[in-house]
Amino acid sequence: MAQEPDRNSWECTLDSIVITTEEIANGESSILIVRHEEGHGGWQLYDGSDVSNKNPFVLPKVEALKLDPSLKEIIDLPCGLGSYQRK
């Protein structure tokens, strides 16, 4: 029997997106905060600004890596944790 893919893994093709802001997706802001939560869209990328009044922006993981190749260093981040970069 085939092993079910780990849906929380960065490489999981069943969850091929990240949730971010339009500013990050457009390259106007840098990724400073990475959160990894359980479930679909569990990878979240933020710039440190208040996102409470912003609509989430869905971005393919491959596009996120193009915006910030350093994300490769944390693709094994366990669920429930976050990573922060200095400005």
C-alpha positions in Angstrom: 0.0 0.0 0.0 1.3 3.4 -0.9 2.3 5.7 1.9 0.1 8.8 2.3 2.0 12.0 1.7 2.8 14.2 4.6 0.4 17.1 4.0 2.5 19.4 6.3 5.7 18.9 4.3 6.9 21.8 2.1 7.2 19.3 -0.8 3.6 18.0 -0.5 1.9 18.5 -3.8 -1.5 18.3 -2.1 -0.7 21.6 -0.4 1.2 23.6 -3.0 0.5 27.1 -1.8 1.5 29.6 0.9 -0.7 32.3 2.4 0.9 35.7 2.3 0.1 39.4 1.6 -0.3 41.1 -1.7 2.8 43.3 -0.9 5.0 40.2 -0.5 3.6 38.5 -3.5 4.3 41.6 -5.6 7.8 41.9 -4.3 7.1 45.2 -2.5 7.8 43.7 1.0 10.4 41.2 2.3 9.4 38.0 4.1 10.4 38.5 7.7 8.1 36.0 9.4 7.3 32.4 8.4 4.7 30.4 10.3 3.9 26.8 9.7 0.5 25.6 10.9 -1.3 22.4 10.3 -3.6 22.0 7.3 -4.1 23.4 3.9 -2.4 26.8 3.5 -0.4 26.1 6.7 2.7 27.9 5.4 2.2 31.6 6.0 4.7 34.3 5.0 4.5 37.8 6.5 6.5 41.1 6.5 5.8 42.0 10.2 3.1 44.6 9.4 -0.4 44.3 10.8 -2.4 42.0 8.6 -5.7 42.1 10.5 -7.4 44.3 7.8 -5.7 42.7 4.8 -7.1 40.0 2.6 -4.9 36.8 2.4 -3.0 36.3 -0.8 -2.5 32.8 -2.1 0.8 32.1 -3.8 2.3 28.9 -5.2 5.3 27.7 -3.1 7.5 27.7 -6.1 6.8 31.4 -6.6 7.5 32.1 -2.9 11.0 30.4 -3.4 11.6 32.7 -6.3 10.8 35.8 -4.2 13.1 34.6 -1.4 15.4 31.6 -2.1 16.5 31.6 1.6 13.2 29.9 2.4 14.9 26.7 1.3 16.7 26.8 4.7 13.5 26.4 6.7 11.3 24.1 4.6 11.7 21.5 7.3 10.1 23.8 9.9 7.8 21.7 12.1 4.1 22.6 12.4 3.3 25.0 15.2 6.6 26.9 14.9 7.7 30.1 13.3 10.9 31.6 12.0 11.9 35.2 12.0 14.5 37.2 10.0 16.0 40.5 10.9 15.3 43.5 8.7 
